[in-house]
Amino acid sequence: MAEAAEHSFAAPRSRKRLVLSARWQRAALRTASIVLFFAIWFAGSWLNANVIKAFNPVLLPPPQVVLQTGIKLAASGELHTHILASMSRVIQGFILASVGGVLLGALVGRSRTLENLIEPMIELLRPIPPLAFLPMMVLWFGIGEMSKIAFIAYAAFFPIFTTTVEGIKYVDPILMRAAPASAPLSATSSATSSFRPPCPTSLPVCGSALRCRSSSSSRPSSLPRTQPRLPHQRCAHVLPRVADAAWCSRDRHHRLHREHRSAAPGEPAAALAQAGSELTPAMRSKIRIEGVSKQFDASVALQRVSLEIAENSFTCLLGPSGCGKSTLLNMIAGFVTPSSGRILVDGSEVRGASADRGVVFQEYALFPWRTTLQNVAFGPFIRGKPRAEQVETAQEYLKLVGLSGHEQKFPNELSGGMKQRVAIARALANHPSVLLMDEPFGALDAQTREVLQEEMLRIWQHERKTVIFVTHSISESIFLADCIVVMGTKPGSIKEVLDIDLKHPRDRTSPEFVALDRRIKQLVREEVEKLGVI
């Protein structure tokens, strides 16, 4: 026992010694590097002055001469003047390069037309060293300050522009869809809404370019080598959250302004409600899909799909890969426009994303710079709800999905199952009448998946939303759905619609469940055989 206790105390001491030893080694190597630099400098200066005599010794003075001159200049006050003059030029040039590079890079990153127009010119100029343009700048701007500032701006512009384009262009497309799916239609119709996810997400990358250019003007035509901190890391949350708040506040202002202008004077709310309560034939079903087709270039994803989905039902879209399940879901969400046909929700044709149709993605699509609470409160925040109501709504739905106590955690601090619960809570916080779920449990392990299936049923029974759930799992669809839509391939179409009359909770081992599983497997197998996979 005594030996074991002594060993347990010795282990931390040993680890501490190793850490200290590594730190001392690192400090010693860095110090040796500085000493070696000055030694090489001194040796090179002495050899040139006394042995080689390759060029004027004034051009390579020894370190001690430079130090003595620096002390004299500091004592006379000239050093401060020279430093301030140089810093002024660098700062002015850097500001010009930053403003031009970030603004132009953001526009090019969001516009394919501008990219095709501007990028060839940039690629022609970028490989040319800035020093090659120095004589031209002196001719254009003279020998004064302007030519120096222009030279610095030119040297710093290209890496800032290139990195901004990359940061804007390669924002996760799922985040681009998550923002409009969490905001009212009137807010997302604004042109600025397309910048809401890219602006915060790309700021750490753009910030990396600015840091590199401010500290390394010797690499003007190359991308910054310093790796930016990822957006989900705590220290990189500040800039994205500031930008996020700025864009969201602007959208809220435009939305409220439009609502104020669109309110018809003298038209009572009761009259509007009465007009909306008159049901037309197209409104008897919650969702009505009428002859919808979708073609991507030469590929036909869906062909003349017609379907009615009842209010408060749980419908699963099931079928092999490539049958158009996700395409159909994206068209209901408003992310994709049908090539022909139309989709109606409550009698109104779908013409874009709307908060009334909440979306839960397989990839979670949580904003990494926002906490769990802030992610769930995103929709109420965009709609301009009071702060207290935002927090109350977010806490209510976090409690519903079993995540009370995790409000201040960021997405990278959550497990996969917890992230998907947050995504479900965020979709529900907008009080949508329709919940669209695109393989939400597909990336989870089997145990977590079954737990979340049971949780999803509990949430659906509590909220009574109209749910459309895309899945590859036959067992999952039977366990969850009131109605299973089996989709066919080549091209995507509806093969069969099955009403599931089993009561909840459902036993996966019951004869009825097994019989349904066997029947649906045969339907899906027929479609897989069409693809030539088996």
N, C-alpha and C positions, 0 to 999 in steps of 0.2 A: 504493500500500500504506500509506504513512504517513498519507494523508488518511483512508483507511478505518479505520485503527487509532485516529486521533484522534476520528473520528466515533463509534466504538464506546465510547470512554471518555466522550465528552461526553453520550451518551444517558442513562446512569445518573445523571450529575450533574444533568441537566435534570429527570429524573423526581423526584429528591430535592428539588430546589428547588420543584417544583410541590407536593409533599406538604407541605413546610414552610410554603409560602405558604398552602395551604388551612388548615393548623392555626392559623396566625397570624390568618387571617381569622375562623375560628370563635371563637377566644379573644377577638378584638377585638369581635365582635358580642355575645358573652355579657357582656363587661364593659360595653359600651355599654347593654345591656338593663338591667343593675343600676343604672347611673348614671341612666338615664332614669326608672326606677321611683322612685328617691329624689328626683329633680328634680320629678316630677309630684306626689309626696307633699308636698314642701315648698311647691310653688306652690299646691296645693289648700288646705293649712293656712293659708298667708298670706292667700289670697283670702277664705277664710271668716272669718278673724279681723278683717280690715281693710276689705274691700270688700263682699262678698256678705252676710255675717253671717246665713247660713241657719240655723245651729244653734249650740249652745254650743261654743266653741273647745276646751273640755276634751275633747270627744268626738273631735277630730281634732288632736292636738298635733303640732307639727313634729318631724322626725326627731331633731334635736339634743336636744330635751327628753326624748324617749323614751330616747335614749342616756344622757343624764345620770342619769335616774331608774334605769335599769338598772345603772349603775355604783354608785350609792348603795345599791341593794338588794343587789348582790353584795358590797359592802364590809360591810354589816351582817349578811349571812348569810340574809336573808329570801328572796332570789332562789332559792337552792338549795331552800329549804323549799317555795316555791310550785311550782317545777319538779317536784320529787319528788311532790308531792300530785297535780298534773295527770297526770304519767306513771303514777302508781298507778291513777288512775281509767281512763285510756285502756287500760292493759294489762289490767286486770280486765274491762272491757267488751269488749275485743277477744278475750280468751280465751273468754268466754261466747259471743260471736257465732261464733267459729271452731269451737268444740266443737259447738254446736247446728247451725250451718250445714253443716258437713262431714258429721256423722252423719246428719242428716235428709236432706241432699242425696244421700248415698250410698244410703240406703234408698229414696228416691223414684226415683232413677235406675235401680235394679234391680227395682222393682216397679211394674207398670202400675196395680195396684189402689191403692197408696198415692199414685201420681201423680194419678190421677183424684180421689182423696179430698182431697189437701192442696193441689194446685196452684191450684184456684179461690180458696181462702182467701188464698194468697200473692199471687195476681194482684190481689185486691181491696185488699190492704194496701200492696203495693209502690209504687204511684204516689203515695201520700200522703206528703208531706215529713215527716221526723222531727220538725221543729220544731212541726208541728201537734199532735203527741202530748206535747210537753214539759209543758204545763199539766196534762194528765191524769196524767203520771208524778209530778209534784210532789204532786198530790192523793192518788195511790195510795201513794207511797213516802215522802212528806214532803220537806222542803227539804234533807235531809242528803245523804250520799254515795250512798246507794242509788239515788236518782232520777237522779243524774248517770251512774252506771255503767249503769243500765238504758237511758238515752237513747243512750249510746255503743254499747251492744250492739245495740239496735234499728237504729241507723243503719248498722252494719256487717254485720248478719245477711243482708240480702237478696242483695247481690252475691255473698257467699260461698256461700250456698245455691244460687243460680242457676247459678253457674259450676261448682260441684261436680256438680249434676245433669247439666249439659251434658257435663262431662268423663267421667262414668260412663256416660251413655246412649250416647254416640257413639264408644265404643271399637270398633275394627275387629272385626266379627263373626268374621272368619277367626281372629283371635287367640283369641277365645272358644272356638273349636273346637280350636285347636292345643294348648292346655294339656291338656284331658282326653285328647286323642289321644296325648299323650306320657307319661301317668301311668297307673298300675295302676287297674283298675276300682274297687277298694276305696277308693282315695284320691279318685277323682273323684266317688264317691257322696256325699261330704261336702258339706254345704251351703256350707261356706266356699270350696269350689273354684270356685264361680261368681264369686267376687270376685278370684281370683288374677290374671287378666290385667287387669281394670279397675282394680284398686288401683294397681299400678305405672304403668300407662299414663296414668291420669288425674291422677297426682300433680303433674306440671308445670303442668297447667291449674289445679288447686286451689291450688297454690303461688302462681301468678300472682294469683289472687283475694286470697289472704292478704296478699301484698306490697302490692297496690293499696289494700286497706282499711286497712292499717297506715300508709300514707303519704298517703292521700287520703280523709279523712272528709267532704269537701265534696261528693262524688258518691254519696250513700248509696243511691239507688234506680236506679243505672245499672250496666251491666256494666263491668268494668275495661277500660280502653282500652289498657293495656300488653299487647303481644302476648307470650304465653308462649314460652319457648324450646321447640323441638320435642323430643320424647322421644329422638330418635336423635342429638341433639347431645351431645357429650361432657360439657359442663358440666351437663346435665340428667340424667345417668345415676345420680347418687348416690342421690336419694330413691327413684326406681323400683327400683333394685337392693336397697336396704334393705327396701322393702315386699315385693318379690319373695321375698327370703330369709325374711322373717317368715312370709308365707303358706305358702311351701313347707315350712318347718320345722314349722309347725302341722299341715299335711296329713300329713307324715311321721310325726309323733307319733301322730295319730289312726289312721293305717294300721297302724303297729306295734302299737298297743294293741288294735285290732280283730283282727289276726292272732293275737295272744297269747290273746285271749278265745275265738276261734273254733277253736283247735287242740283237737281231741278227745283227751283223755288216754287213753293206752293203745292208740291206734290207730296201728300202725306205718306208716311211709312206704311200705314195700314193698307192704303190702296195698292202700294207696290207688293206687299205681302199677299194680298188677295189675288192680284194678277198672277203671281208666281205659284199660287196654290192650285190654279186650274191646270189639271193634268192633261197633256196631249198623249196620243197613242205612243209616241216615241219615249215618253217619260215613265211608262209603267214599269219598266226595268231600270235598275240603277245605271247599268252600262249597256249600251247597244252598239254592236259592231256590225256595220252594213257593207258587205262586199269589199272589204279592205284588201288591197294588194300592195306589195312593196318590192321594188326592184332596185338593186345596187349594181350599176353599170350593166354587165351582161348577165348577172346572177339574179334570179327571181327568188326572194326570201319567203314571201307569202303570196298566195294567189286566191283571191275572192273568198276571204274568210268572213263568215257571218256568225254572230254569237250574241246571246242575251245573257246577262249576269244579274241575278236577282239581288235586291237590296239586303244588306246584312248577311249575305252568304259568304262562305269560305270556299273559293274556287281554286283548284290547282291546275296549272298548265303543265302537262307531262308529255315527254317524248324524247327521242334520241337527239344527240347534238346535231345542229344544223336544220332543225325543223321549224325554227322561227319563233320559239317561245319568248326569248328575250326581246326580239324585234317587236313582237306584238305588245309586250309589256311596255316597252319604251314608247310605242305609239300611243298607248293609253295614257302614259305619263306626260306626253307632249314633247318628249325629247327628239322624236323622229316623226317626220310628216309622211303620211301614206302617199303612195304613188297614185292610187285611186281609191274610191270609197270614202267612208267617213266613220268617225267614232263619236258617239254622244254619251255624255255623262249628265244625268238628270235632264235630258232633253237638249242640252247645249253642246254644240260641236266642239271637240277638243282642238284648240289652236295654239297650244303652248303649255309649258309647265305651270302648275298652280299648286298653292299650298293646300287646296282641297283634295289633292291626290298626293298623299304622303308616299315617299319611296324609301325602301330599305335595300341597300346594295350588298352584294356578296363581299365586297372589299371594305365594308364598314363606312368609308367616306367621311370619317370624322375630321374636323378641322384641327390639325395638330397643334396650333398655337392657342387653342381655346381649351379651358378646363372642361371636365365632364358637365358641370352645371351650365357653363357658357354654351357648350354645344347644344344641349337640350333647349336652352332658352333662346337659341338663335332666331327661330321663327317669330316668337313674341317680340323679341328685340327689334327685328326688321319692321314689324307691324306697328311699332311705336307704343307698345304697352308700357305702363309705368314700371319702374324698376322692381317695386315690391311684387307686382303681378308676375313679372318675368320669373323671379326667384321662386315664387309660390307655385307657378305652373311647372317649372323644371323639377322642383323637389317632389311635387305630386307624382309626376311620371317616373322619376327615378325610384321612388318608393314602390310604384306599381311594378317595375321590372326588377325589384330587389336589389337596388344599388344605393340605398341610403347609407351615408357615411363615406361615400366615394366622390362627393361633389367637387372637391378641389384637386383631384388627380387629373393629369394630362393623359391623352390616349396611349402614349408609350408606356405608361405605368399600369395598364390594364391588360388582362388576358384576352384572348380572342373572343371567348363567350361574353365577357363583360363589355367589350367594345360593341358587339352586336346588340346587346341589351340597350346600350346608350343610343345606338342608331335607331332602334325601335322607339325608345322614349322620345327622341328628337322628332321623329315623324309624327308621333301621337300628340306632341305638345302643340301642334298647329290645329288640333281638332279636325283632322280631315274626315271626310265621309267615306273615302276610299283609301285603302292601304295596299300599295303595290310592293311585292317582295321578290327580288330577283335572286334566287338560290341563296338566301341569307345564311343558311347553315352549312353550305357546301364545303367551306374551308375548315370546318371544325372536326374534332375527333368524334368518334361514335358515341362515347358516353355524354360529352357536352351537347352533342346534337340532340340526343333523346331528351335530355333535361330541358333544353330550349324548346323542343316541340311541345312538351307539356306546358311550359310557361307561356308559349304562344297561344295555346288553346285557352288557358286561363285568362290571358289578356283580351283575347277576342270575345270570350263570353262576358267579360266585364264591360268592354267598350262597344261591342256590337257594331263594328265597322264592316264595310264590304271589303273583303280581303281577296286579292288575286296573288297567288303564290306560285312561282316558277320553281320546278324541281326536276331532278333526274331520278329521284328515289321513289319507286313504286310504293314501298312500305310507308314512307313519309306522307305521300299523298293520301293514302287510304286512312292513315291515322288522323290526319288533320281535316280533310275536306268534306264539305257537303256535296260537292260536285267536282268530278275530275274530267278535264278536257284532254283527251289523248290526241296528240297532233301527229300528222303524217309528214313525210318528206318528199322532196323532188317534185314540185316545190312544196313549201310549207302550207299545210291545210289542216282542217279539223277532220280527224278520222272517226272519232266517236265521243259522245258526251255521256258520262255515267253519273247517275245520281246515287250517292252513298247514303243508305238509310240506317246505318249502324249507329247506335246510341253512344254518347260519350259518357265516361272514358272508354276507349276501345282497347280490346285485348288483342295483341298481335298474334296470339296463338289460337284464337277462336276459329272454328271451322268456317264461319262466314268471312272472316278477315283473310284466311288462307285461300279460300275459293276466289275472292276478288283479286288477290295478289296473282294467282295463277292465270286468271282470265286477262288481266291487264298486261302481264308479262308476254302473253301470246300476241296481243295487239301490238305491243312495242317491238317484239321480235320481228314481226312482219315488216315493220318500217326499217329496222336495222338491216334486214336482208336486202332491201331495196338499195341501200348504200353500198352493198358489196363488202361489208365489214366481216360478215360470217357467211 
